[in-house]
Amino acid sequence: MESTYWQDVMAADYAVPRDRALTDLTEELVRGLASTNPQVRDALAYPTLATWLERGVYDDLLPGFGDGLCAGLAYGLGEDGTDTVFRRSFTALTLAEVIHRDNAEFLVHDEVVMRWGDRLATWLLRERDLRGYVADCGWAHAVAHGADAIGALARSRHCDAGVLRALLDVLADRIVKETQYRWVHEEHDRVAHAVMTILHRNMLTSDELERWLKPVAATAAQQPLMHETLPEWPTPNVFNARSVLHVLLSQLAIGVKGFPIPGDDELFGRPIEARADMLLMLTEAVRGSQPYIYRPAANNT
């Protein structure tokens, strides 16, 4: 990817060049998503694709464009600690922009969006390389980008209650899944925000949300035995579950806005109908995760 060429495109307010076919330009940009150079990947390829998507450059091509991107989710899947993670992760982030465009303009049939959702879910659950920031290469951030994509999908008009339940299950499975990686680069914030997006849809009952929360709370509540010798505690999955619970409780108490879409007030301006129940459930989950720190619930009987 020729950086100077794309820097000129950026300097021209991302105007689509006329000296090359859009197909060729797009193929080069998509290849740039896999670059280990953050100046190419983060500063040129992704923002150019995101801007062109937002401006409607791909509106007539959106189903095929999204399908083509999905191939990148399988590239090197199963590897850990290799450079292939950048293509998978930034494919997910770009696919989130595709879904955001459909959410705004109603361009794609439901079966297409659901197909993208299946591919995203399969990738996120099978992804092993959960590094956040990689020295010399910049952000990998698979969990954060995957959560952003799940959040974009959760906004879709094509998602009914059943799909939203499935998306919550994907997030829960990802949270509790054993891994060597602690989420220390705001992945827990992004996962919690995806959950908040689903809560704001007001399609799930308190009982359904309680069932979803149980495995996360159970993982967070794990405690080491006194005689155990552990290389670290909490283990990464326990740490990740606790972090998500703390952040989700904070986000629910304070409120969130439409990250990563500024001005997404139609959805996030709605009150969450299950908010009171969720606050109680999350409070108990956080209390149970570290009972040696938090005061027990008051006994009002």
N, C-alpha and C positions, 0 to 999 in steps of 0.2 A: 504494500500500500504506500503510495507516494505521498508523504506527509505534506510537502509543499503545495501540491495540487489541492489537497483537502483543506489546508489552512487558508488558501485563497477562496475556497467555497465558503468557509466559515466567515471570512472577512467580508464577503459579499452577502451577508445575512442569509446564508444557506440557500441562496438561489440555486435551482437545479441547473447544472451546466448543460449547454446545448451542443458541446463538441463530441459527446459520447452518448450512446444509447442508455436509457434508464436501466435496462437489464444489466448491462456491463457495470454501471456505477453501483448498482445494488449488490451485485455479486462481490465486488471489491470491498464494499462496506461490511458485508456479512463476514467475509474472511477477516476483516479487521477486528471483529468481535473476539476472535481467537488469539489476537496478538498478545505476546507477553510484555509488550511495551505499553505502559499505561497512557502515554501521550497519544498513541495510535488508537487504543481500545476505548479508553474513558473520555479522552478529550476530542477525538475526531469521529471515529466510526459510530459509537453509540449516540452521541448528541445529534449527529447528522441524520441518522435513521429516525430518531425520536422526533426531530423537528419536521422532517418530511412527512412522517405519519400524522402528526398533529395538524399539518397544513393541508392534508388531503391528497398528497402526491400519489399515494398508493390506494386511494379509495376504490377504484375500479378493479384493483388487483388483490384486494385484501385477503380473500379466502386462500388463494394460491400462495400469497406472501407468507401468511401465517403457517400454512402447511409446510412450506419450504423451511421456515425457521425451525419447526419442530424437529427436523432431522438433526439439528445441532444438539438437542437435548440428549441424544444417545451417543454422541461422539466421545469415546473413551470412558463411557459410564462404567463404574466399577473400579476405576483407577483411583489412587489416593496419593497426593503429593506430586502429581505430574502437571504439566502445563495444559492438559486438555480441559481442566476445570474452567478455564476462562471462557472457552467457547460455550460450554454448557450453561454457565452462570449468566453470561451476558446475552445468550439466546433467550433465557427465561425473562430477563429484564426487558429485552426488546419485545418479546411476545406480550408482556404486560402492556406495552404501549399500543400494540395492535388491538388488544382487547379494549383498552381505554378508548381507542378511536371508534370501535363498534359501539361501545356504550354511549358515546356522544352522538353518533350519526345513524345508528341502526342500519348497518351495511351488510351484516352476515347472518345467515340462517342459524337456527339454534343447534342443529346437528354438527355444524362446523365448529362452533364455539365449544360445545361439549367434547368434541374430538380433541381440541387443543387442551381442554381441561384434563382429559384422561392422560394425555402425554405429559403434561406438567406434573400431575400427581405421581405418575409412575417414576418420573425422573427424581422428584424431590424425595420420595421414600427410598429410592435406591442409591442416592448420591452418598458417597463415602467421604469425599474431600470437602470438609467443612471449614477449611481455613478462612479466616477473615481477611486480614491484610498480609500480603506476601512480600517479603523483602525484595526489592529491585523490580518487582512486577506489579505492585499495587494491589488493588482490591480483587479478591476472588469472590468472597461474600455469597456463596451459593444459597445459604439459608435465608439471608436477608432478601436476595433477589427472588428466591422462590416464594417467600412470604408476600412480597410485593405483587407477584403474579397471581397468587391465590386471592389477594385482596382485590385486584382488578377484576378477576373472575367473579368474586362475590358480589360486585356491583352490577353484574350483567342482568339485564331483564330476562335472560334465558334461564336463570337459576331459580328453581322453586325450592320449597323447604327440603325436599329430599337431597337435592344437590348441595345445598348449604350444610346439611348434616354431614354429607360425605366430605366436604371441604374441611369442616371442623375435625373430622376423624383423621384426615391426612395430617393436619397440624398437630393433633395430639400424638399420633404415631411418630411423627418426626421429633417432637419434644422429648418423648420418653425413650426413644431408640438409643441403645448403647453406642457410644462413640468415644474416640480419644480426644475430641475437641470440646473445650469449653467455649461457650458463646460470650466473647468479651469485646466484640466490636458492634454492639447495638443490635445483634441479631434478635435478641429477646424482645427488644422494643418493636421491631418490625413484625415479628410473629404475633405479638400482642395486638398490634394495630390491625393485622388481618382478622383476628378474632373480633375486634371491635367493629370492623366493617360488617361482619356477619351479624353481630348483635343489633346493629342499626337497621338491618333489614326487617327486624321484628316478625320473623316467620317461624321461629322456634320457641317452644314452650320452656318454662322453667325446668320441668322434669327432663326434657331433652338436653338442656344445658347442664343439668346436674349429672346426667349420665356421661356426658362428654368430659366433664371436669374430673370425674373420679380417678381415671388412670393417671392423669397429670398430678393430682393431689397425692395419690398413693406413692408415686415415684418420688415426689418432693419430700414425703414423710419418712423415707427410708433413713435408718440410723445405723451406724456401725456398731458391731458388738464390742464390748469392752476389751475382749482378749484379742481382737483382730489387729493384725499389723498391716496397714494399708499404705501404699505409696503416696496416696493423696486422698483427701476428704474435703468436701464431698466429691464423689466421682463425677465425671463430666455430665452424665445424663441427669443425675440428681441436682447438680448445680444449675443445669439449664432449665429443669422443671421449676426449681425454686425461683430462678430469675424471671421466668415468664409469669409466674403467679404474682410476684411482687409488682412487676410492671403493669400487668393487666389490672390489678387492683387499683393502682395509681391512675391509669388511663380512664378506668370506669368512674373513679371518684372525681377526677378533675375534668374529664372530657377531652376529646380529640377533634382535630380538624382533618380535612381531606388530603392528608399526605398520601401519595406523592402528587396529588392533583390539586393545585391551589384553587380555592373558590368552589370546592365540591360541597356546597352548603345544602343542596337539596336532600342528600342522604344524611350527612352528619349533623344537620340541624334538627333532625327528628329526635324526640326523646326515645330512649330505649325502654320498652315496656317491661322487660324483665330486670331492669336495673337494680331495684331494691333486693330482689331475690339473689341476683348475682353478687351483689356486694356482700351479702351475708355469707354466701357459699365461698367466695374468695377469701373473706376474712377468716373463716374457719380453716380453709386450706392452708393459708399462710401461717396461722397459729399452730396448726398441726405439723407443719414442716420443721419448725424449730420451737418445740414446747418449752425448752429450757431458756428461751428468750422472752416469748410473748406471754402476757398475762392470760390465764384461762378465762373462758367466757363466764360472765356473771351468772350466778344461779338465782333466778327470779322466782323460784317456786317456794 
